[in-house]
């Protein structure tokens, strides 16, 4: 029986700026007495959601979603016809219900995630209200009659039944959704993503560069069009993802086969999709050096403790091999103390033996193995 699926990874990047803070510097994390370079879980999930390759989530076959502060203006109002003033009033009333009473201006709203079925449902409601309104002054009342709590028709939670299976979209089913204007519409995340961090202390430098003014050079003058600097980092990152299998199946309308397909796509995305700012000047693309997948019933536990003491940066060493050795050592200690309760399989491009990591597989085979652990009939049972 699979209650939780755990996915561990090691990925290496040189001369990049994968994830920036508000000052434009690399995000960081203090751990074990040394500062590490970090990539936020939000950044990782965003890149996995937006991937456009053969394993993109949109290829799973489930409806996707849209996260925006302007869903009403950009996805609903253009579908309405009739008196422009009535349409405008309908839009204003709909905005109030979705984003809150003080959300007339776009800048005052918080982006929300809606599934395409939900957007279609709201568009139908808006069209009905516009058709029933006798004028702009009655448009808000028509929306209220259809969406106010207590009518049994309009808050986002009730919409789940009206809009059909996976109304909130695949992203909400996987990574959760919080709707402050309607807590009943919240969805618990079935996939939990940790912030990735370097297994060693941070390595960074300030990159000084200039922009050349072509026309000044052509005229024989000094060619500088600007002087700039940015931060570049390099590192081997440990990543950790947990899939709550029964919750994933539940969020996907009780379909274990669809859940298995999601996990198969997710394994490929984690292994091959790189987060990264400054793509044009750093080409921050890499495949994972190592992936370890564990399937079991016990509460998950990260292997981040293997790197609580930063892996030493040795001039003639192999950082990835040293990191794998630390992971093997840490996992061995955990197994000795708590027992080995998980089935395991892994992918590795390293020469270092991955003792205790289960069978060595290709990415396709590893993803299929993980999917099978999720889509099996007993995967939907909840461990006692």
Secondary structure by P-SEA (a helix, b strand, c coil): cccbbbbbbbbbbccccccccccccccccccccbbbbbbcaaaaaaaaaaccccccccccccbbbbbccccccccccccccccaaaaaaaaaaaaaaaccccccccccccbbbbcaaaaaaaaaaaaaaaaacccccaaaaaaaacccccccccccccccccccccccccccccbbbbbcccccccccccccccbbbbcccbbbbbbbbbbbcaaaaaaccccccccbbbbbbbbbbbbbbbbaaaaaaaaacccaaaaaaaaaaaaaaaaccccccccccccccccccbbbbbbcccccccccccccccccccccccaaaaaaaaaaaaaaaaaaacccccccccccccccccccccccccaaaaaaaaaaaacccccccccc
